[in-house]
Amino acid sequence: MTASSKRSPGETGRGTKGFWTPTRLVLTVVVLGLISALGLSSCNSTESPNNNTPANRVTSAPPSKNAPGNNTAIVFPVALPQELRDLKLQTLDGEALKLADYADKVVVLNIWATWCGPCRLEMPDLVKLNNEYKSRGLVVIGLSTTYNERNDQAHVRDYIRSQNVNYKIIWDDGSLVAPLVQIVRGPSAIPQSFVISRDGRRIVRHFPGFSPYSTPTLMREAVEEALNDKGKS
């Protein structure tokens, strides 16, 4: 070994320490922050605690002719079929309802799950939205699915109470969620939110995923527009 190839422990330590300059430390923190933020945008089925859930069943949206492979953008508003408006649904508390019951109301439907981080992050904003616009004709409804929650209504009910969620939660087997997602060619991921017009016949906006920096503001804009009937075609 030559003299030039010899390196003392102190020299090695100084080389490693020298790599972490202030600039590199700042860049590393920024990159890790961006990765973390992106990871909070939505949950897919691989994050579900239910190992029996098929890889494509988070929203129970079966493959659609208009979904994968079609890059044509959806132009809103899109029609909400009458059969979905008349579909008989049930809340966690056993109350029977239909979307058609909310005539002359703007409805926000939110697909979520108790184990989904972005869903939990979004719920306080939905509570605020419900409180802020309820007097003007807004109805916020959560969509909890049997397969995402292992058919455990009690667990979902306890979670809702612990979070002081004051809007209705529909307990759905996929009969509503699946066609909703297909209509807008949505992803097999949660959360997803749908803003429905006052006449109940049109989905005027769709929000896949959740960003704490943009989604609340954009959703309020969509709700304001729908309440003012500006979304009518």
N, C-alpha and C positions, 0 to 999 in steps of 0.2 A: 504494500500500500504506500503510495507516495505521500509526501507531506501535504500536497494540495488537496488530496482526497479525504484527509483526516478532518473530522468535525467534532468539536466538543459538545457535550450536552447543552451547555449554555448557548452555543451558537444555534443549535436546532431550535431551542425555545424561542430565541429572538426571531428566527425565520417565521415560525408559526404565528407569533404575536404580531409580526409585521404584516402578515396577510390581512388581518382584521383591522383595516383602516377605518376611520369614521365614516367615510363615503360608502364602503362596502357594508358596514353595519346598517346604515340607513336604508340602503337598497334592499338588503335582506329582509328587514322589518316590513318594508313596503310590499315586497313580493308575497311574504307570508300573510300579510293583511288582505291582499287581493284574493289569494287562494281561499282564505277563510270566508271572505264575503261571498265569493262565488259559490262556495259550498252551502251557504245558507239560502240560496235562491229557491231550491225545491228539493223534494225527497222523491226517490224512485223506489221500486219494489225491493231492491237489494238492501234497503235500509229498514224494511219492515221487520218487526220481531216475529212475524208469522212465517216460519220456514216452509209452510205448506202453500204459501201464496205463489202462484205461477209468476214467472219473471215479467209478465206483461199485464198483471192484474191490479195495479195500484188503483186505477180509476175504473177498472173493469171495462175498458173501452176496447172492443174487438176491432180487428183490422178493418179499415174502411177503404173503399175504392178511392176516396178523395184525400186520404191521409198520407201515409208514407209514400214517397216517390213523386208526389205532386207538389211542385214548388209554387203553384199559383196561390197568391195571397188571398185570404178571406177578406171580403169587403163588407164591413158592417154598415147598417144592421143586417142580421140574417134572421129568417123566419123561425119562430118557435112553433113547432107543429101542435095542432089542437089536441092530439092524443096525449102529448106530454102535459099540456095545461090541465087536462081532465084526469090525469093519472092519480089514482087514490094512494095517498102517502100517509105515513104515521110518524109522529114525533117520538122522542125518547120518553116522553111522559104519557104516551098512548093516545095523544090527540090526533084525530083524523083530519086531513086537510088536502087541498089541491092547489096548484099554482093559480088556477082560475078563481080561487076564493079572493085573491088580492086584486080585484078589479080597481082601476084608478090608483094603483100604488106602483111605485118603482121598487123592484125587488133586486137585492144582491144575494146571489147564491154562492156559497163558499164551500168547496170540497176540501176536507181536512182530515187529520188523524191525530190522536193523542200522542203518538210516538214521533211525529214529524216536527223537527225543530223549527223550520220556517213557518209552519202552520201555527205553532204555539206563539212564535214571535209576532205573527200577524193579528192574533185574536184581540189584543187590547185596542188595536186600531179599528177593528170592526165594531167593537163595543162603543168606542167613541163616535164612529160614524153613525151607528144606530141611534145613540143618544142625541146627536147633533141634528139629525135630519128626520127623526121619527115624526115630529109634529108637522112636517111638511109633506109627509106621505111616503117615507122610505120604510121598507121592511127588509131586514137582514135575516137570512136563514142559513144555518150551517148544514152541510150534508155529510153525515158520518156513515160509512159503509160497513156492513156486517163483516165482510172479509178482511177489511183493514184493521178491524178491532176484535178479531177472533170471536165474533158474535157475542161479545161481552158488553151488554148495555149498561150494567151496573158500574163498570169501570169508567165508561164514557160519562155517565151521569155524575159520578163522583168528581171527575176531572172538571166538568163544566161548573159544578157548584164551587169547587175550590178556586176557580178563576173568576168567579162572579160574572159569568157570561149571561147576559140578559136577553138574548134573542133565541128563537126556536132552533132546535136541532132535529133534523129529519133523520130517521134511522132507515137507511136505504139498502136494498139488496143488489143494487146496480141498475134497477129498472129505470131510474131517472138519470143517474150519473153517466152511464154508458152512452146513451143517445146524445146527451148534452155535449160530451166531449167529442163525439163523432161529428156533430153539427159544425163545430168550430175547428175541426181537425186538430184538436189539442193533443198534447203529449200524454204518455202514460206516467204522469207524475203529479204530485200535489205539493202545495196547494194550487187550486185553480178557482177563479172567481168569475161570475157572469153577472152583468148588469142588464136587467130586463126592463123594457119600456113600460110606461104607464098603462098602455092598452094591453099589456101582457102578451103581445103577439110577436115581439122581436127581441133578440139579444143584441143590444146596442154596443156592448164592449165585453172583451174577454181578457182576463189577466192571468196568464200562466206563471206560476212561481210567485215569489215575493221578494221585493227589495225594500228595505226600510227607508232608503233614500229617495225612492221615486214612486213606489206603488201607492202609498196613502194619498199623495197629492194627485196623482193621475186618476185614482178612483173617485176622489171627491169631485174632480172636474167632470167625470163621466156621470156621476149622480146628479150634480147640478144641472147638467145639460138635459138629462132625462126628466128631471123634475120640472124643468121649464119647457118640456116638449120640443126641444130643439133637435132632437134626434129623429123626429118623424120624417119619413120619406115622402 
